[in-house]
Amino acid sequence: MTDAPHGASHGASRRGAAVRADGWSWRHAGRTDWAVSELELAIEPGERVLLLGPSGAGKSTLLHGLAGVLGGSEDGDEHGRLLVDGARPNRRRDRIGMVLQDPDSQVILSRVGDDVAFGMENLRVPRADIWQRVSRALARVGLTTPLGHDTSELSGGQKQRLALAGVIAMNPGLILLDEPTANLDPVGVREVRDAIADVAAQTGATLIVIEHRTEIWLPVVDRVIVMDRSGVIGDGDPAQVIERQRARLLEAGVWIPGARMPQLERSRSTDTGILLAASDLSVGRAGTRAASTIDVAIRRGRTTAVVGPNGAGKSTLALTLGGLLPPGGGSLEAAADFAPDARRLEPPRLEPIRWRSKELLTRIGSVFQDPEHQFLAASVRDELAIGPRALKRDPQTTTDITDELLARLRLEHLADANPYTLSGGEKRRLSVATVLATQPELIILDEPTFGQDRRTWEELVRLIAEIVDAGTAVVAVSHDEDFVSLLADDVLELPAWEPEAGSPTRLAEVTP
């Protein structure tokens, strides 16, 4: 980094930014429907706003517009005006800090400290001030890795904390957060929420947060705005909006505190034979160990929830169980009747990492933490059809499978849309559906309920319960306590990773 002159953008506190939408509309390129249509909105400097609404209501599009990152005419059509401090957002970028749904997309540099410092350097903050603010921001969000730690080795939740630290360190006048706690463990959710609320209170920044789970943010916001595809359907004092419009909000799919969880009628499979067994297993990436001494058996007709703090190795374990990463030590083997060549070879290939992609396709399906990493087609319908076509299903069967999944997961109106233009919650449902389309015997899901409104969350939960009851094994990495409570038959809790620790991690059966 180089020294830069003292600029007006640094300093302890500047007035919060004003936000205004005057008939603002945006339509993504290639889409027929408007993501946001004729929005009228005014947010005063220093207000702390929770933005609610069903998946696909245009909330993320609004935040991208306010951040000035939607692009030009080649990326979509725009009408009306969207203003930050009276100017187009792309002229106020020094006043705006945003954390996206996908933290991977915001990691820029290879070292933790440099990544947090990057935004401040662009704002010409003096070098003498930068590193104090880097350390302070990292401490506020609870990211305790060394400044020189490789960002590629961070978990999804740690990357989310890193992105938040980068925003906090810049002292922006407008803080935009899109599902900022979705990948965080329960303790981390409250730590990060409190850190953001403290920064907003100390600096006077305007805060706009998108979060499907309302209860965590209600204590620290002073206004709730509810959007659906028709525009703003609720706006005002948080308690009053939720109380007066409770029925309408529930119908729209908004998570309302105190709402009852769905009741699942289960018809359980009697076949609970072992598909995969791990003994003294350790997992890691690029020579770095993330978790060790894991003992677990994955069984047909049961849901195994993998829980634990950020950085414990949950996603790495999921990739290892899915045959996509080699074990770092110990053993991971399939049952003989689950291995692809049990009848042809003696002994059969029992390690999933040795299976070919087509052999994995009908046996183990994996949904990654970042859904975009597995999209290949130009439309939602074609994305769903990739698996059945690879398995040489006939055209009518492929159509039947895709139509059913489109309907079940509320994606019918997006059948011809490009997967990359979907909202975060829609991308997550599509990634789950692509795996379900091939009907594997074992499904591994990494944060399957990320970004879902209440309606789509319930549909996902019911669909997963159905496939488990039909005999499929499911492994789900999740911080969603409601999801785990409803569906988990077994819970594998990974502790925070400590290189000196050597105690084994074993499965715990859930007692009804």
Secondary structure in CASP SS format (residue, H / E / C, confidence):
PFRMAT SS
TARGET T0000
AUTHOR 0000-0000-0000
METHOD secondary structure of the structure
MODEL  1
M C 1.00
T C 1.00
D C 1.00
A C 1.00
P C 1.00
H C 1.00
G C 1.00
A C 1.00
S C 1.00
H C 1.00
G C 1.00
A C 1.00
S C 1.00
R C 1.00
R C 1.00
G C 1.00
A C 1.00
A C 1.00
V E 1.00
R E 1.00
A E 1.00
D E 1.00
G E 1.00
W E 1.00
S E 1.00
W E 1.00
R E 1.00
H E 1.00
A C 1.00
G C 1.00
R C 1.00
T C 1.00
D C 1.00
W C 1.00
A C 1.00
V E 1.00
S E 1.00
E E 1.00
L E 1.00
E E 1.00
L E 1.00
A E 1.00
I E 1.00
E C 1.00
P C 1.00
G C 1.00
E C 1.00
R E 1.00
V E 1.00
L E 1.00
L E 1.00
L E 1.00
G C 1.00
P C 1.00
S C 1.00
G C 1.00
A C 1.00
G C 1.00
K H 1.00
S H 1.00
T H 1.00
L H 1.00
L H 1.00
H H 1.00
G H 1.00
L H 1.00
A H 1.00
G C 1.00
V C 1.00
L C 1.00
G C 1.00
G C 1.00
S C 1.00
E C 1.00
D C 1.00
G E 1.00
D E 1.00
E E 1.00
H E 1.00
G E 1.00
R E 1.00
L E 1.00
L E 1.00
V E 1.00
D C 1.00
G C 1.00
A E 1.00
R C 1.00
P H 1.00
N H 1.00
R H 1.00
R C 1.00
R H 1.00
D H 1.00
R H 1.00
I E 1.00
G E 1.00
M E 1.00
V E 1.00
L C 1.00
Q C 1.00
D C 1.00
P H 1.00
D H 1.00
S H 1.00
Q H 1.00
V C 1.00
I C 1.00
L C 1.00
S C 1.00
R E 1.00
V H 1.00
G H 1.00
D H 1.00
D H 1.00
V H 1.00
A H 1.00
F H 1.00
G H 1.00
M H 1.00
E H 1.00
N H 1.00
L C 1.00
R C 1.00
V C 1.00
P C 1.00
R H 1.00
A H 1.00
D H 1.00
I H 1.00
W H 1.00
Q H 1.00
R H 1.00
V H 1.00
S H 1.00
R H 1.00
A H 1.00
L H 1.00
A H 1.00
R H 1.00
V H 1.00
G C 1.00
L C 1.00
T C 1.00
T C 1.00
P C 1.00
L C 1.00
G C 1.00
H C 1.00
D E 1.00
T H 1.00
S H 1.00
E H 1.00
L C 1.00
S C 1.00
G H 1.00
G H 1.00
Q H 1.00
K H 1.00
Q H 1.00
R H 1.00
L H 1.00
A H 1.00
L H 1.00
A H 1.00
G H 1.00
V H 1.00
I H 1.00
A H 1.00
M C 1.00
N C 1.00
P C 1.00
G C 1.00
L E 1.00
I E 1.00
L E 1.00
L E 1.00
D E 1.00
E C 1.00
P C 1.00
T C 1.00
A C 1.00
N C 1.00
L C 1.00
D C 1.00
P H 1.00
V H 1.00
G H 1.00
V H 1.00
R H 1.00
E H 1.00
V H 1.00
R H 1.00
D H 1.00
A H 1.00
I H 1.00
A H 1.00
D H 1.00
V H 1.00
A H 1.00
A H 1.00
Q H 1.00
T H 1.00
G C 1.00
A C 1.00
T E 1.00
L E 1.00
I E 1.00
V E 1.00
I E 1.00
E C 1.00
H C 1.00
R C 1.00
T H 1.00
E H 1.00
I H 1.00
W C 1.00
L H 1.00
P H 1.00
V H 1.00
V C 1.00
D C 1.00
R E 1.00
V E 1.00
I E 1.00
V E 1.00
M E 1.00
D E 1.00
R C 1.00
S C 1.00
G E 1.00
V E 1.00
I E 1.00
G E 1.00
D E 1.00
G E 1.00
D C 1.00
P H 1.00
A H 1.00
Q H 1.00
V H 1.00
I H 1.00
E H 1.00
R H 1.00
Q C 1.00
R H 1.00
A H 1.00
R H 1.00
L H 1.00
L H 1.00
E H 1.00
A H 1.00
G C 1.00
V C 1.00
W C 1.00
I C 1.00
P C 1.00
G C 1.00
A C 1.00
R C 1.00
M C 1.00
P C 1.00
Q C 1.00
L C 1.00
E C 1.00
R C 1.00
S C 1.00
R C 1.00
S C 1.00
T C 1.00
D C 1.00
T C 1.00
G C 1.00
I E 1.00
L E 1.00
L E 1.00
A E 1.00
A E 1.00
S E 1.00
D E 1.00
L E 1.00
S E 1.00
V E 1.00
G E 1.00
R E 1.00
A C 1.00
G C 1.00
T E 1.00
R E 1.00
A E 1.00
A E 1.00
S E 1.00
T E 1.00
I E 1.00
D E 1.00
V E 1.00
A E 1.00
I E 1.00
R E 1.00
R C 1.00
G C 1.00
R C 1.00
T E 1.00
T E 1.00
A E 1.00
V E 1.00
V E 1.00
G C 1.00
P C 1.00
N C 1.00
G C 1.00
A C 1.00
G C 1.00
K H 1.00
S H 1.00
T H 1.00
L H 1.00
A H 1.00
L H 1.00
T H 1.00
L H 1.00
G C 1.00
G C 1.00
L C 1.00
L C 1.00
P C 1.00
P C 1.00
G C 1.00
G E 1.00
G E 1.00
S E 1.00
L E 1.00
E E 1.00
A E 1.00
A C 1.00
A C 1.00
D C 1.00
F C 1.00
A C 1.00
P C 1.00
D C 1.00
A C 1.00
R C 1.00
R C 1.00
L C 1.00
E C 1.00
P C 1.00
P C 1.00
R C 1.00
L C 1.00
E C 1.00
P H 1.00
I H 1.00
R H 1.00
W C 1.00
R C 1.00
S H 1.00
K H 1.00
E H 1.00
L H 1.00
L H 1.00
T C 1.00
R C 1.00
I E 1.00
G E 1.00
S E 1.00
V E 1.00
F C 1.00
Q C 1.00
D C 1.00
P H 1.00
E H 1.00
H H 1.00
Q H 1.00
F C 1.00
L C 1.00
A C 1.00
A C 1.00
S C 1.00
V H 1.00
R H 1.00
D H 1.00
E H 1.00
L H 1.00
A H 1.00
I H 1.00
G H 1.00
P H 1.00
R H 1.00
A H 1.00
L C 1.00
K C 1.00
R C 1.00
D C 1.00
P H 1.00
Q H 1.00
T H 1.00
T H 1.00
T H 1.00
D H 1.00
I H 1.00
T H 1.00
D H 1.00
E H 1.00
L H 1.00
L H 1.00
A H 1.00
R H 1.00
L C 1.00
R C 1.00
L C 1.00
E H 1.00
H H 1.00
L H 1.00
A C 1.00
D C 1.00
A C 1.00
N C 1.00
P H 1.00
Y H 1.00
T H 1.00
L C 1.00
S C 1.00
G H 1.00
G H 1.00
E H 1.00
K H 1.00
R H 1.00
R H 1.00
L H 1.00
S H 1.00
V H 1.00
A H 1.00
T H 1.00
V H 1.00
L H 1.00
A C 1.00
T C 1.00
Q C 1.00
P C 1.00
E C 1.00
L E 1.00
I E 1.00
I E 1.00
L E 1.00
D E 1.00
E C 1.00
P C 1.00
T C 1.00
F C 1.00
G C 1.00
Q C 1.00
D C 1.00
R H 1.00
R H 1.00
T H 1.00
W H 1.00
E H 1.00
E H 1.00
L H 1.00
V H 1.00
R H 1.00
L H 1.00
I H 1.00
A H 1.00
E H 1.00
I H 1.00
V H 1.00
D H 1.00
A C 1.00
G C 1.00
T C 1.00
A E 1.00
V E 1.00
V E 1.00
A E 1.00
V E 1.00
S C 1.00
H C 1.00
D C 1.00
E H 1.00
D H 1.00
F H 1.00
V H 1.00
S H 1.00
L H 1.00
L H 1.00
A C 1.00
D C 1.00
D E 1.00
V E 1.00
L E 1.00
E E 1.00
L C 1.00
P C 1.00
A C 1.00
W C 1.00
E C 1.00
P C 1.00
E C 1.00
A C 1.00
G C 1.00
S C 1.00
P C 1.00
T E 1.00
R E 1.00
L C 1.00
A E 1.00
E E 1.00
V C 1.00
T C 1.00
P C 1.00
END
